[in-house]
């Protein structure tokens, strides 16, 4: 995979659904504003995936994201502005899908050529699965932590609709934020589903940071203290409420707790 290939150009619109309806799947994307590459990312989705319906959860967009979506066909907007957590929005989006498998994407994800075809070959192995991520921050590198960690990561995943609908029934609008990937994976396994990571395709994870979010040249993300505290508390509570305490989850809880203490002590 060549870094940035096709990422910054604007090709003609190709709608794979028109020539590949027999493999059509629903796609869900939750958004609260998007980055400057959103339209280009959408072009990659429609070119790669035969999209039956694109379900978008609007968590309170105040930018041009909804205007951009008007340029694309078969888009349905779900009003998620009253929900406080991403996980509950995802639950409501999953409830809308009607195809046997569906795709869950983040708006900052770019799909290279061959992504859907590679992912589709694994539908007989897994009920909920993801692929390797290339983090795109001026320079592209393989995210080796995501590659080796036991936990799940959101970004580009595919799942069996019937099983996921049952798996997310217990999700309430409470603590799922930046831990929904972990929790949904565990809920899938609780339903008897098979989770996996595939390595024969990848996606680009676009991390575009504002200047006031950068503390040093190492590009460490800087969060508002109150927001980070709330995020960490929800992460801890969400994992405790929805998942069994497996060893790798205990490590995550310890890491979150230590980070929470550090955040609370920060002036």
C-alpha positions in Angstrom: 0.0 0.0 0.0 1.5 3.4 -1.1 1.1 6.2 1.5 -1.4 8.9 0.5 -2.2 7.2 -2.8 -5.5 8.8 -3.9 -6.0 10.4 -0.5 -5.8 14.1 -1.5 -7.1 14.0 -5.1 -10.8 14.2 -6.0 -11.7 11.5 -8.5 -14.9 11.1 -10.3 -17.8 9.6 -8.3 -18.1 5.8 -8.7 -21.1 4.1 -7.2 -20.2 0.4 -6.9 -23.8 -0.4 -5.9 -25.0 0.2 -9.5 -22.9 -2.7 -10.8 -22.7 -4.9 -7.7 -26.1 -5.0 -6.0 -25.9 -8.7 -5.2 -23.1 -8.0 -2.6 -24.7 -4.8 -1.2 -24.4 -4.0 2.5 -25.6 -1.2 4.8 -23.0 1.2 6.2 -23.2 3.1 9.4 -21.1 6.2 10.4 -21.6 8.3 13.6 -20.4 11.9 13.3 -20.1 15.1 15.3 -18.4 17.2 12.7 -15.7 15.8 10.4 -12.3 16.6 9.0 -11.4 18.3 5.7 -11.1 14.9 4.0 -14.6 13.7 4.7 -15.9 14.1 1.1 -12.8 12.3 -0.2 -13.4 9.5 2.3 -17.0 9.2 1.2 -15.9 8.8 -2.4 -13.6 5.9 -1.4 -16.6 4.3 0.5 -18.9 4.4 -2.5 -16.1 3.2 -4.9 -15.1 0.3 -2.6 -18.4 -0.8 -1.1 -21.7 -1.6 -2.8 -23.6 0.6 -0.3 -27.4 -0.3 0.0 -28.0 2.5 2.5 -25.6 4.8 4.3 -26.9 5.4 7.8 -25.3 8.5 9.5 -25.8 9.3 13.1 -25.8 13.1 13.6 -24.5 13.8 17.0 -24.7 17.6 16.6 -22.9 18.7 13.5 -22.3 22.4 13.1 -19.9 22.2 10.2 -20.6 21.3 6.5 -20.8 17.5 7.1 -24.5 17.3 6.4 -24.2 19.4 3.3 -21.5 17.1 2.0 -23.6 14.1 2.6 -26.4 15.6 0.4 -24.1 15.0 -2.6 -24.3 11.3 -2.1 -27.1 8.8 -2.8 -29.1 6.6 -0.4 -28.1 8.5 2.7 -30.3 8.4 5.8 -29.6 10.7 8.7 -30.5 9.6 12.2 -30.9 12.3 14.8 -28.5 11.4 17.7 -28.2 14.9 19.1 -30.0 14.0 22.3 -27.7 11.1 23.1 -24.7 11.7 25.3 -22.6 8.7 24.3 -21.2 7.4 21.0 -22.0 3.8 22.0 -25.7 4.5 22.2 -25.7 6.2 18.8 -23.9 3.2 17.4 -26.6 0.9 18.9 -29.4 3.0 17.2 -27.5 2.9 13.9 -27.1 -0.9 14.1 -30.8 -1.3 14.7 -31.4 0.3 11.3 -29.4 -2.1 9.2 -31.2 -4.7 7.1 -28.4 -6.6 5.2 -26.8 -9.8 6.4 -23.5 -8.0 7.1 -23.0 -4.3 7.5 -20.0 -2.0 7.6 -19.2 0.4 10.5 -16.8 3.2 9.6 -15.4 6.3 11.2 -15.6 9.5 9.2 -11.8 9.9 9.3 -11.2 6.6 7.6 -10.0 6.3 4.0 -10.5 2.9 2.3 -7.9 1.9 -0.3 -8.6 -0.2 -3.4 -9.6 -3.8 -2.6 -10.7 -3.1 1.0 -14.2 -4.5 0.7 -13.2 -7.5 -1.4 -10.6 -8.5 1.1 -12.9 -8.0 4.1 -15.7 -9.9 2.5 -13.6 -13.1 2.2 -13.6 -13.4 6.0 -17.4 -13.3 6.6 -17.3 -17.1 6.9 -14.8 -16.9 9.8 -16.0 -14.1 12.0 -19.1 -12.3 13.1 -17.4 -9.0 13.9 -13.9 -8.2 12.6 -11.5 -5.4 11.7 -8.3 -4.9 9.9 -4.9 -3.3 10.4 -4.7 0.5 10.5 -2.2 2.8 8.9 -2.2 6.0 11.0 -2.0 9.0 8.6 -0.3 11.9 10.4 1.8 13.5 7.6 3.8 10.3 7.5 2.1 6.9 7.3 3.1 4.1 9.7 1.6 0.8 10.7 0.0 1.1 14.1 1.9 -1.8 15.7 0.1 -1.4 19.0 -3.3 -2.0 17.4 -1.8 -4.9 15.5 -0.7 -6.7 18.6 -3.1 -5.6 21.3 -5.8 -8.0 22.4 -8.5 -5.2 22.6 -10.6 -4.1 19.6 -10.3 -0.8 17.9 -13.0 1.0 15.9 -12.3 2.5 12.5 -13.3 0.0 9.8 -15.2 -3.1 10.9 -17.7 -5.5 9.4 -20.3 -7.5 11.3 -23.2 -9.9 11.0 -26.3 -7.8 11.4 -28.5 -10.3 13.2 -25.9 -11.1 15.9 -24.9 -7.5 16.4 -28.5 -6.4 16.9 -28.8 -8.9 19.7 -25.4 -8.0 21.1 -26.2 -4.3 21.5 -29.6 -4.7 23.0 -28.2 -4.1 26.5 -26.4 -0.9 25.6 -27.9 2.2 27.4 -27.1 5.8 26.9 -24.6 6.0 29.8 -20.8 5.2 29.7 -19.9 4.2 26.1 -17.4 6.7 24.8 -14.0 5.8 23.4 -14.5 2.3 24.9 -17.4 1.2 22.7 -15.0 -0.8 20.5 -13.9 -2.9 23.5 -17.4 -3.3 24.8 -19.1 -4.3 21.5 -16.4 -6.9 20.9 -17.1 -8.4 24.3 -20.8 -8.3 23.8 -20.4 -10.1 20.5 -18.4 -12.9 22.1 -21.0 -13.1 24.9 -23.6 -13.8 22.2 -21.4 -16.7 21.0 -20.0 -14.7 18.0 -16.5 -14.9 16.7 -14.3 -11.8 16.8 -11.2 -11.4 14.8 -8.6 -9.1 13.2 -7.6 -9.7 9.5 -4.2 -8.8 8.1 -4.7 -8.9 4.3 -6.1 -5.4 4.1 -5.9 -2.1 6.0 -7.4 1.3 6.3 -6.0 4.8 6.7 -6.7 6.4 10.1 -6.5 10.2 9.6 -5.5 12.0 12.8 -5.6 15.7 12.0 -4.8 17.8 15.1 -5.4 21.5 15.7 -2.5 23.5 16.9 -3.9 24.0 20.4 -4.0 20.2 20.8 -0.2 19.7 20.3 2.0 19.8 23.4 5.3 18.8 21.7 6.8 17.7 18.4 6.0 14.1 19.4 2.3 15.0 18.7 0.8 14.0 22.0 -2.9 14.7 22.0 -3.9 17.4 24.5 -7.4 17.2 25.9 -9.4 19.5 28.1 -8.9 18.4 31.7 -12.7 18.2 32.4 -13.4 16.4 29.2 -10.6 13.9 29.7 -11.7 13.2 33.2 -15.2 12.4 32.1 -13.9 10.3 29.2 -11.8 8.2 31.4 -14.5 7.7 34.0 -16.9 6.6 31.3 -14.3 4.3 29.8 -13.8 2.6 33.2 -17.5 2.3 34.1 -18.4 1.1 30.6 -15.9 -1.7 30.7 -16.9 -2.7 34.2 -20.6 -2.7 33.3 -20.6 -4.5 30.0 -17.6 -6.8 29.9 -16.1 -9.7 31.9 -12.8 -8.9 33.6 -10.4 -10.6 31.3 -6.6 -10.1 32.0 -6.2 -7.7 29.0 -9.2 -5.7 30.2 -7.8 -5.4 33.7 -4.6 -3.9 32.1 -6.8 -1.4 30.3 -8.6 -0.5 33.5 -5.4 0.0 35.4 -4.0 2.2 32.6 -7.2 4.3 32.5 -7.1 4.6 36.3 -3.5 5.8 36.3 -4.2 8.2 33.5 -7.3 9.5 35.4 -5.2 10.1 38.5 -2.6 11.9 36.4 -5.3 14.0 34.8 -6.9 15.0 38.0 -3.6 16.0 39.5 -2.7 18.2 36.4 -3.2 21.9 37.0 
